């Protein structure tokens, strides 16, 4: 057999090289194919990256291989899986690499392969677990977005070849596609979870909101809220704390904890508020989320004191309910692995808001109930609540005949003089002080009420004899013989007391009658000299007390809206065109016929019914003005108001609400105030007038010239109109020189840029003289008598 030629040998060598190359390519394809097939079967991110790292290290003989995943939020690469020397714990080596840091970071930032033959000549190289002389880093990119980096190292220099590079660059897009699918799947799963959680959260929060609106019992509401919160986050330890700033009361109306308990009715000292976690939330009015390490630090530094067991995580959120009540809702965990995060804080913030809404509603209802049953000034029970308690006392007496009862009716003597001398603010403070003094004279079981004005009533229950009742009356009279100190004033006061005693066999006696008899006895005490008490007997008849009767009838007429308004036109003296109407109060009594305001207004002032009457007249007049507004938009209605009304700081606000209710512009309303009303409380009157004119309501000074008529005080007020009293108009004779007072008033008004209305014009001569003197407007029988609403409307048309 002949030896092969040199050409044959050369050809054979080429064939062997081709075969070796094909075998290498086939091996590469096998590696790539096997990896692609296996990756298709895997659905866990850690399993995927672990498989890639281990397969490349074993199949290609790499000393190590690490897969770094890119975190776009942190802009860092995290060593997620590794084979070989870098398969170590996260706290060893470079478990996180920043962009541009080392060869891996450079590869990621440039999104291109980096192959280093000798790391000693590459300044980017950073020593990781062991010294390596070769490194190959390949980016894993999908549609231009970096997902990961495959990085391999070896102790030998020039270890990595183009073949290695080709294999890794072929595997990189396969891994990219798998990672992208995993991201999409994870995103979809998270989206589903979020949607399911959001649906559950929305349903739960809706339940809380609905329950907050309809809950009647707060404890039931708290329990329901706790159950809902527990379905959303870890909350076996849940409590609500409330702090009343005015009363300085701290309590825990709802407290559920696996390691402690608090009683809802317990009031805790302010010391806890100053030193506890709950108190810190109250003081800062900000949410607080702390882990055990942070808590220990605060306790060790003395910032807080520990109450109860130390929590692994504590979350508290503040809320407000009303002006003075603050609250905190808290969840805490004692388990190291269970912590709260920002989403839990947001959830608890929403819950806290609805707890606040529920408390606000319940507190408002309780406040409204309290206001409906108590006097606004003194806080004492009002007439309605007093009558209810008398009724209950009657019912008890039916079951227990030995529990007799009595009613005292008290009226302060000459209280009007206190207001006239010191003003209404001091008068109100005086009534409050008297209420406190009366409470000191009574037994704990007795009920003190303010019935209105300067009238009080006392219900005495379970009294065995009249001597006991008289002893209480004597204590009251003795107490009020001493001056009552109010601010800088020592005010002498006394009271007249009427007593009505009730036993089971008293014929025809019902609660209302018991109070009526005490009232009659009080009027008898006033007749007999004041500052004394009288016990009701059959000889005291209401018929002998006309003022008492008239006051009672006035209260009935006011409650039944039996008082009516008439309207007298105010016209221009130039052309007699209508300018407005003055609303005049009239009372047609069923028995006594027409009762003059001169008779019932003083009684209304003494009994403080006058404010209620003013409000009644304003409501009626506003309703009428609203009806007339469509006929004549330039016509106004003027209403007289007393000093007590304008002394109320809330009067203007109340009036604005009334105008809004009737959708009435301010130009359709004017208020008439007397000189006496101005000087009784100058500061408050000035403030009230400023507020009225600020919202566009004109202010008339009524009956000018009959009162104080002092220019020194008149110049302090910004008024719109002076009204000349009818007493000056009735005596006017022919000739301008015969009317110096009227002339002076008109001249004064013009100097102060005020319009003038003359009252009581009855003759054409009076009209002519007033017009010549410069008077702008007038009212009186010459133009029209006070008219009923229907007549005034026809007159207006």
Beta strands, then each sheet from edge to edge (+ up, - down):
strand 1: 64-71
strand 2: 76-84
strand 3: 96-98
strand 4: 114-116
strand 5: 134-142
strand 6: 145-154
strand 7: 238-244
strand 8: 249-256
strand 9: 288-291
strand 10: 313-321
strand 11: 325-333
strand 12: 404-412
strand 13: 447-452
strand 14: 455-463
strand 15: 484-486
strand 16: 489-491
strand 17: 495-502
strand 18: 533-535
strand 19: 564-572
strand 20: 578-589
strand 21: 593-595
strand 22: 636-640
strand 23: 669-674
strand 24: 698-704
strand 25: 721-724
strand 26: 755-758
strand 27: 777-778
sheet 1: 3+ 2- 1+ 6- 5+ 4-
sheet 2: 8+ 7- 11+ 10- 9+
sheet 3: 13+ 14- 12+ 17- 18-
sheet 4: 15+ 16-
sheet 5: 21+ 20- 19+ 27- 26- 25- 24- 23- 22-
end
